[in-house]
Amino acid sequence: MDHDGVVRRQPAGDSAGRWTVAVPVTQFAVAGLLAVVVVGIATSAASRRVGQREAIVDARTTTLVKAQNIVEPVVTNGLVTEAPAAVAAVDRVVRQAVLDKSLVRVKIWSRDGKILYSDEPRLRGATYKLGTDEIRALDDGVIEADVSDLSQPENRFERGHGKLLEVYLPIRTPTGQRLLFEAYYRYDAVSASGRRIWRSFAPVAIGALIALELVQIPLAWSLARRLRQRQREREALLQQAVDASESERRRIASDLHDGVVQDLAGVAYGLAGSARKQSSPEAGQLLDDAAVQVRDSIKSLRTLLVEIYPPRLAEAGLPAALTDLVALASNRGLAASLDVDGLTTTPPEPVAALGYRAAREGIRNALTHAHATNLAVTAATTERALVIDVADDGVGFSPAEVADKAGQGHLGLRGLEDLLAAVGGRLEITGTSGEGTHMHVEVPLR
């Protein structure tokens, strides 16, 4: 692959190197911090759910203990008939040993939905329909817990307490009749239990994540510095290879110009002089023909020298070098034009070199593959880039044809694309079969 025209990138200074390393490390740190935040939020939500489940289990256990060990022993058959003494005995025990800051309401139901007792006297004797869960708890002897539906009329006196958790289970009278014991707990106590669990292990979980992040950042910094150093070494090796290639091109061009080209020029003059001295017209014509062939060979060699090493690029600038390229295309039969009016600023030499290479690649493809009759080359500068456009009216291409040429080893455009990508440039080729090709190249000025 040709190496002339490669942009030479100056070694980055310490500040640039630190900046190059700092950017990915900062991105890594920010990503790690986001991970800590996400894990923290997920852990918080999970711990709250676990805490709430544990609080509900605690409420069920507390209700079981208070219902069976405190209330059930004082329940008599008189409670079923709402005897005042039986109701008063239950009320005394409930207020002394059952109600607390978190348990705010107690109800005892018969199976037909009648409230036989409540610490809220206005509910005593009222009848409401029991839900399926309450009936199942009575029939199966299980403990149920759920968020209380405060919109129900039997819960109208609990609405002032906010969200409540109700736990219910069966208790028995001395004769074995099942009654439904129902306790109402403040739900904020359940949430508080979740917060306590979160606070208990959150410092350990979040602290471990932060410690891991703090350990990883120096490692990431070290790896980024090593990667940057390897990149610099690779760029230095590539630059050495490019310099060596360009030096060799310059030497070959110089040797050909000062050696073979001059020798052939001497031969052409000698043949022309000998032709004039010949007395035989046939011999003179042969010598003239030979001189013409030698001069054509000299012209081809000089064209090749310009392609190998463009001397006017460094000496006279990009417009002159592009003029030579377009002239070569014209010499080969193309109606070629060049527009450099858009070059309002002089691009740096490395940028101009890569722009020259792009134009040369586009012209070469037009000459070799496009079978074009017209070619237009445009060069311009914007605030940020050198822009080169090469358009022809040739046969164009299809994506399959481009892939096929790459597979056959025609990697000129592929190599140009890699060079442009290395400096943040852009290569765009558009065209369809039979409608010509347009190559657009942008080379950053910095």
C-alpha positions as CSV (number, residue, x, y, z in Angstrom):
1,M,0.0,0.0,0.0
2,D,1.3,3.5,-0.9
3,H,2.5,5.5,2.1
4,D,3.1,8.9,0.6
5,G,0.5,11.4,1.7
6,V,0.3,10.1,5.3
7,V,-0.5,12.8,7.8
8,R,2.3,13.1,10.3
9,R,1.0,13.5,13.9
10,Q,3.4,15.2,16.3
11,P,4.0,13.4,19.6
12,A,1.5,14.5,22.2
13,G,2.9,16.5,25.1
14,D,2.5,15.5,28.7
15,S,-0.7,17.5,29.2
16,A,-2.2,16.0,26.1
17,G,-1.2,12.5,27.2
18,R,-2.7,13.1,30.7
19,W,-5.9,14.4,29.0
20,T,-6.0,11.3,26.8
21,V,-5.7,9.0,29.8
22,A,-8.0,11.1,32.0
23,V,-10.9,10.9,29.6
24,P,-11.4,7.1,29.6
25,V,-10.6,6.9,33.3
26,T,-13.2,9.6,34.1
27,Q,-15.7,7.7,32.0
28,F,-14.8,4.5,33.8
29,A,-15.2,6.3,37.2
30,V,-18.6,7.8,36.2
31,A,-19.8,4.4,35.0
32,G,-18.7,2.9,38.2
33,L,-20.4,5.6,40.2
34,L,-23.6,5.0,38.2
35,A,-23.3,1.3,39.0
36,V,-23.0,2.1,42.7
37,V,-26.1,4.3,42.5
38,V,-28.1,1.7,40.6
39,V,-27.0,-1.1,43.0
40,G,-27.8,1.1,45.9
41,I,-31.3,1.9,44.7
42,A,-31.9,-1.8,43.8
43,T,-30.6,-2.8,47.2
44,S,-32.7,-0.2,48.9
45,A,-35.9,-1.4,47.2
46,A,-35.0,-5.1,47.8
47,S,-34.2,-4.5,51.5
48,R,-37.4,-2.5,52.0
49,R,-39.4,-5.4,50.5
50,V,-37.6,-7.9,52.7
51,G,-38.1,-5.6,55.7
52,Q,-41.8,-5.3,54.9
53,R,-42.1,-9.1,54.6
54,E,-40.3,-9.5,57.9
55,A,-42.5,-6.9,59.5
56,I,-45.7,-8.7,58.2
57,V,-44.3,-12.0,59.6
58,D,-43.7,-10.2,62.9
59,A,-47.2,-8.8,62.9
60,R,-48.7,-12.2,62.2
61,T,-46.6,-13.7,65.1
62,T,-47.6,-10.9,67.5
63,T,-51.2,-11.3,66.6
64,L,-51.1,-15.0,67.1
65,V,-49.5,-14.6,70.5
66,K,-51.8,-11.9,71.7
67,A,-55.0,-13.5,70.3
68,Q,-54.3,-17.0,71.7
69,N,-52.4,-16.2,74.9
70,I,-54.0,-13.0,76.1
71,V,-57.5,-12.6,74.6
72,E,-58.7,-16.2,74.1
73,P,-58.3,-17.1,77.8
74,V,-60.8,-14.3,78.8
75,V,-63.3,-15.1,76.0
76,T,-66.5,-16.7,77.4
77,N,-69.6,-18.0,75.8
78,G,-71.2,-14.8,77.0
79,L,-69.3,-12.8,74.4
80,V,-71.3,-14.6,71.7
81,T,-74.5,-13.3,73.3
82,E,-72.9,-9.9,73.9
83,A,-73.2,-10.2,77.6
84,P,-72.0,-6.9,79.1
85,A,-69.7,-8.6,81.6
86,A,-68.1,-10.8,79.0
87,V,-67.6,-7.8,76.7
88,A,-66.1,-5.7,79.5
89,A,-63.7,-8.5,80.4
90,V,-62.4,-8.7,76.9
91,D,-62.2,-4.9,76.6
92,R,-60.2,-4.6,79.8
93,V,-57.6,-7.1,78.6
94,V,-57.4,-5.6,75.1
95,R,-56.8,-2.1,76.4
96,Q,-54.2,-3.2,79.0
97,A,-52.2,-5.8,77.1
98,V,-53.1,-5.8,73.4
99,L,-53.3,-2.3,72.0
100,D,-50.0,-0.3,71.6
101,K,-48.5,2.4,69.4
102,S,-48.5,0.1,66.3
103,L,-51.6,-2.0,66.9
104,V,-54.5,0.5,66.8
105,R,-57.7,-1.5,66.5
106,V,-59.1,-4.9,67.5
107,K,-62.3,-6.6,66.3
108,I,-63.8,-10.0,67.1
109,W,-66.3,-11.3,64.6
110,S,-68.9,-14.1,64.6
111,R,-69.2,-16.2,61.5
112,D,-72.3,-14.5,60.4
113,G,-70.4,-11.1,60.1
114,K,-71.5,-9.6,63.4
115,I,-68.8,-7.6,65.4
116,L,-69.1,-9.1,68.9
117,Y,-66.3,-6.8,70.2
118,S,-64.2,-3.8,69.2
119,D,-62.2,-1.3,71.1
120,E,-64.3,1.2,69.1
121,P,-67.7,0.9,70.9
122,R,-69.6,2.2,67.9
123,L,-68.8,-0.9,66.0
124,R,-70.1,-3.4,68.6
125,G,-73.2,-5.2,67.4
126,A,-72.9,-4.1,63.8
127,T,-73.1,-6.7,61.1
128,Y,-71.2,-6.8,57.8
129,K,-70.5,-9.4,55.2
130,L,-67.2,-11.3,55.8
131,G,-64.9,-11.6,52.8
132,T,-63.7,-14.9,51.4
133,D,-60.3,-14.5,53.1
134,E,-61.9,-14.1,56.5
135,I,-64.2,-17.1,55.9
136,R,-61.2,-19.2,54.9
137,A,-59.2,-18.1,58.0
138,L,-62.2,-19.3,60.1
139,D,-62.7,-22.6,58.4
140,D,-59.0,-23.5,57.9
141,G,-57.6,-22.1,61.1
142,V,-54.9,-20.1,59.3
143,I,-53.5,-16.6,59.8
144,E,-54.1,-14.1,57.0
145,A,-52.6,-10.6,56.6
146,D,-53.4,-7.9,54.0
147,V,-53.6,-4.2,53.6
148,S,-56.8,-2.9,55.0
149,D,-59.4,-1.6,52.6
150,L,-60.4,1.6,54.4
151,S,-63.2,2.3,51.9
152,Q,-65.3,-0.5,53.5
153,P,-67.9,0.8,56.0
154,E,-66.7,-1.5,58.8
155,N,-63.3,0.3,58.5
156,R,-64.6,3.9,58.6
157,F,-63.3,4.6,62.1
158,E,-59.8,3.5,61.1
159,R,-59.4,6.0,58.3
160,G,-57.8,8.5,60.5
161,H,-54.9,6.2,61.2
162,G,-53.7,6.2,57.5
163,K,-52.6,3.0,55.8
164,L,-53.2,-0.1,57.9
165,L,-52.2,-3.8,57.9
166,E,-54.9,-6.1,59.1
167,V,-54.1,-9.6,60.5
168,Y,-56.8,-12.0,61.3
169,L,-57.0,-15.6,62.7
170,P,-59.6,-17.8,64.5
171,I,-59.9,-18.0,68.3
172,R,-62.3,-20.3,70.2
173,T,-64.9,-19.9,72.9
174,P,-64.9,-22.5,75.8
175,T,-67.5,-24.5,73.9
176,G,-65.2,-24.6,70.8
177,Q,-67.1,-22.1,68.6
178,R,-64.7,-20.3,66.3
179,L,-64.6,-16.5,66.3
180,L,-62.5,-14.3,64.0
181,F,-59.9,-12.1,65.8
182,E,-58.8,-9.1,63.7
183,A,-55.9,-6.7,64.6
184,Y,-55.1,-3.5,62.7
185,Y,-51.4,-2.3,62.6
186,R,-50.0,1.0,61.4
187,Y,-48.4,0.4,58.0
188,D,-45.7,2.9,58.7
189,A,-44.4,0.6,61.4
190,V,-44.0,-2.0,58.6
191,S,-42.2,0.5,56.4
192,A,-40.0,1.4,59.4
193,S,-38.9,-2.2,59.7
194,G,-37.8,-2.2,56.1
195,R,-35.8,1.0,56.6
196,R,-34.1,-0.5,59.7
197,I,-33.1,-3.6,57.7
198,W,-31.8,-1.3,54.9
199,R,-29.8,0.8,57.3
200,S,-28.3,-2.3,58.9
201,F,-26.6,-3.6,55.8
202,A,-26.6,-0.7,53.4
203,P,-23.3,0.7,54.7
204,V,-21.6,-2.6,54.2
205,A,-23.0,-3.1,50.7
206,I,-22.5,0.4,49.5
207,G,-19.1,0.7,51.3
208,A,-17.9,-2.4,49.6
209,L,-18.9,-1.1,46.2
210,I,-17.3,2.3,46.8
211,A,-14.1,0.5,48.0
212,L,-14.1,-1.6,44.9
213,E,-14.5,1.5,42.8
214,L,-11.6,3.3,44.5
215,V,-9.4,0.2,44.0
216,Q,-10.3,-0.1,40.3
217,I,-9.8,3.6,39.4
218,P,-5.9,3.5,39.9
219,L,-5.9,0.2,38.0
220,A,-7.9,1.7,35.2
221,W,-5.5,4.8,35.2
222,S,-2.5,2.5,35.0
223,L,-4.0,0.4,32.2
224,A,-5.0,3.5,30.3
225,R,-1.5,5.0,30.6
226,R,0.0,1.7,29.3
227,L,-2.5,1.6,26.5
228,R,-1.6,5.2,25.6
229,Q,2.1,4.4,25.7
230,R,1.6,1.4,23.4
231,Q,-0.4,3.6,21.1
232,R,2.4,6.1,21.0
233,E,5.0,3.4,20.3
234,R,2.8,2.1,17.5
235,E,2.4,5.5,16.1
236,A,6.1,6.1,16.3
237,L,6.8,2.8,14.5
238,L,4.2,3.7,11.8
239,Q,5.8,7.1,11.4
240,Q,9.2,5.6,11.0
241,A,7.9,3.2,8.4
242,V,6.2,6.1,6.6
243,D,9.3,8.2,6.8
244,A,11.4,5.4,5.5
245,S,9.0,4.7,2.7
246,E,8.9,8.4,1.7
247,S,12.7,8.6,1.9
248,E,13.0,5.6,-0.3
249,R,10.5,7.0,-2.8
250,R,12.4,10.3,-2.9
251,R,15.6,8.4,-3.5
252,I,14.1,6.2,-6.3
253,A,12.6,9.3,-8.0
254,S,15.9,11.2,-7.7
255,D,17.9,8.2,-9.1
256,L,15.5,7.7,-12.0
257,H,15.4,11.4,-12.8
258,D,19.2,11.9,-12.6
259,G,20.1,8.6,-14.0
260,V,17.8,6.7,-16.4
261,V,15.8,9.7,-17.5
262,Q,18.9,11.8,-18.3
263,D,20.5,8.8,-20.1
264,L,17.4,8.3,-22.2
265,A,17.2,12.0,-23.0
266,G,20.8,11.7,-24.2
267,V,19.9,8.7,-26.3
268,A,16.9,10.6,-27.8
269,Y,19.1,13.5,-28.8
270,G,21.8,11.2,-30.2
271,L,19.2,9.3,-32.3
272,A,17.7,12.5,-33.6
273,G,21.2,13.8,-34.6
274,S,22.1,10.6,-36.3
275,A,18.9,10.6,-38.2
276,R,19.7,13.9,-39.7
277,K,23.2,12.7,-40.8
278,Q,21.9,9.6,-42.6
279,S,22.1,9.6,-46.3
280,S,19.5,6.8,-46.6
281,P,15.9,8.0,-46.0
282,E,14.9,4.6,-44.7
283,A,17.7,4.6,-42.0
284,G,16.9,8.2,-41.1
285,Q,13.2,7.3,-40.6
286,L,14.0,4.4,-38.4
287,L,16.3,6.6,-36.2
288,D,13.5,9.2,-36.0
289,D,11.0,6.6,-35.0
290,A,13.4,5.3,-32.3
291,A,13.9,8.8,-31.0
292,V,10.2,9.4,-30.8
293,Q,9.7,6.1,-28.8
294,V,12.5,7.1,-26.4
295,R,10.9,10.5,-25.8
296,D,7.6,8.8,-25.2
297,S,9.3,6.6,-22.7
298,I,10.9,9.6,-21.0
299,K,7.5,11.2,-20.7
300,S,6.0,8.1,-19.2
301,L,8.9,7.9,-16.7
302,R,8.4,11.5,-15.7
303,T,4.7,10.9,-15.2
304,L,5.7,7.9,-13.0
305,L,8.1,10.1,-11.0
306,V,5.3,12.6,-10.3
307,E,3.1,9.7,-9.0
308,I,5.9,8.2,-6.9
309,Y,6.9,11.5,-5.3
310,P,5.1,14.8,-5.9
311,P,7.9,17.4,-5.6
312,R,5.7,20.4,-6.1
313,L,3.5,19.6,-3.1
314,A,6.1,20.7,-0.6
315,E,7.6,23.3,-2.9
316,A,4.6,25.0,-4.5
317,G,1.7,23.9,-2.4
318,L,-1.4,21.8,-2.9
319,P,-3.0,23.7,-5.8
320,A,0.2,23.2,-7.9
321,A,0.4,19.5,-7.0
322,L,-3.3,19.0,-7.9
323,T,-2.7,20.8,-11.2
324,D,0.0,18.3,-12.0
325,L,-2.3,15.4,-11.1
326,V,-5.1,16.8,-13.3
327,A,-2.7,17.4,-16.1
328,L,-1.6,13.7,-16.0
329,A,-5.3,12.8,-16.3
330,S,-5.7,15.1,-19.2
331,N,-2.6,13.6,-20.9
332,R,-4.3,10.2,-20.7
333,G,-7.4,11.3,-22.6
334,L,-9.8,12.6,-19.8
335,A,-11.5,15.9,-20.1
336,A,-10.3,16.9,-16.6
337,S,-11.0,20.1,-14.7
338,L,-9.7,21.5,-11.4
339,D,-11.4,24.0,-9.1
340,V,-9.3,25.3,-6.2
341,D,-11.1,28.6,-5.6
342,G,-12.4,27.2,-2.4
343,L,-8.9,26.9,-0.9
344,T,-9.3,30.1,1.1
345,T,-6.6,29.1,3.6
346,T,-3.4,27.1,3.2
347,P,-3.8,23.7,4.9
348,P,-0.8,22.4,6.9
349,E,1.6,20.3,4.9
350,P,0.5,16.9,6.5
351,V,-3.1,17.7,5.8
352,A,-2.3,18.8,2.3
353,A,-0.4,15.5,1.8
354,L,-3.3,13.4,2.8
355,G,-5.7,15.5,0.6
356,Y,-3.3,15.0,-2.3
357,R,-3.2,11.3,-1.8
358,A,-7.1,11.2,-1.7
359,A,-7.3,13.2,-5.0
360,R,-4.6,10.9,-6.6
361,E,-6.6,7.8,-5.5
362,G,-9.8,9.2,-7.0
363,I,-8.1,10.1,-10.3
364,R,-6.4,6.7,-10.5
365,N,-9.7,4.9,-10.0
366,A,-11.3,7.1,-12.7
367,L,-8.5,6.3,-15.1
368,T,-8.2,2.6,-14.3
369,H,-11.7,1.4,-13.5
370,A,-14.3,4.0,-14.4
371,H,-13.7,4.3,-18.2
372,A,-14.8,7.9,-17.7
373,T,-14.6,10.7,-20.3
374,N,-15.0,13.6,-17.9
375,L,-13.4,14.2,-14.5
376,A,-13.9,17.1,-12.1
377,V,-11.6,17.7,-9.0
378,T,-12.5,20.3,-6.4
379,A,-10.5,21.4,-3.4
380,A,-11.7,23.7,-0.6
381,T,-11.1,24.5,3.0
382,T,-13.7,25.1,5.7
383,E,-13.2,26.2,9.2
384,R,-12.4,22.7,10.3
385,A,-11.3,20.6,7.3
386,L,-9.8,20.3,3.9
387,V,-12.4,19.0,1.5
388,I,-11.5,17.1,-1.7
389,D,-14.2,16.0,-4.2
390,V,-13.4,13.9,-7.3
391,A,-16.3,13.1,-9.6
392,D,-16.4,11.3,-12.9
393,D,-19.0,10.2,-15.5
394,G,-17.8,6.6,-15.7
395,V,-19.5,3.2,-15.3
396,G,-19.9,3.8,-11.5
397,F,-20.1,0.8,-9.2
398,S,-22.3,-1.4,-7.1
399,P,-21.6,-2.5,-3.5
400,A,-20.9,-6.1,-4.8
401,E,-18.3,-4.7,-7.2
402,V,-16.5,-2.8,-4.5
403,A,-16.4,-5.9,-2.3
404,D,-15.2,-8.0,-5.2
405,K,-12.3,-5.6,-5.9
406,A,-11.3,-5.5,-2.2
407,G,-11.3,-9.3,-2.3
408,Q,-9.0,-9.2,-5.3
409,G,-6.4,-7.1,-3.4
410,H,-7.4,-3.6,-4.7
411,L,-7.0,-1.9,-1.3
412,G,-6.2,1.7,-2.3
413,L,-9.5,3.1,-1.1
414,R,-9.4,0.8,2.0
415,G,-6.0,2.1,2.9
416,L,-7.1,5.7,2.3
417,E,-10.1,5.2,4.5
418,D,-7.9,3.8,7.3
419,L,-5.5,6.8,7.1
420,L,-8.5,9.2,7.2
421,A,-10.0,7.4,10.2
422,A,-6.7,7.6,12.1
423,V,-6.8,11.4,12.0
424,G,-10.6,11.8,12.4
425,G,-11.3,12.3,8.8
426,R,-14.1,11.0,6.5
427,L,-14.3,9.2,3.2
428,E,-17.6,8.9,1.4
429,I,-18.1,7.3,-2.1
430,T,-21.4,7.5,-3.8
431,G,-22.4,6.1,-7.2
432,T,-24.4,3.5,-8.9
433,S,-23.7,1.3,-11.9
434,G,-23.7,3.3,-15.1
435,E,-24.1,6.7,-13.4
436,G,-20.5,7.7,-12.4
437,T,-18.8,8.0,-9.1
438,H,-18.3,10.8,-6.6
439,M,-15.6,10.6,-3.9
440,H,-15.9,13.1,-1.0
441,V,-13.0,13.4,1.5
442,E,-12.7,15.5,4.6
443,V,-9.3,15.9,6.4
444,P,-9.4,17.8,9.7
445,L,-7.1,20.8,9.7
446,R,-6.0,20.1,13.3
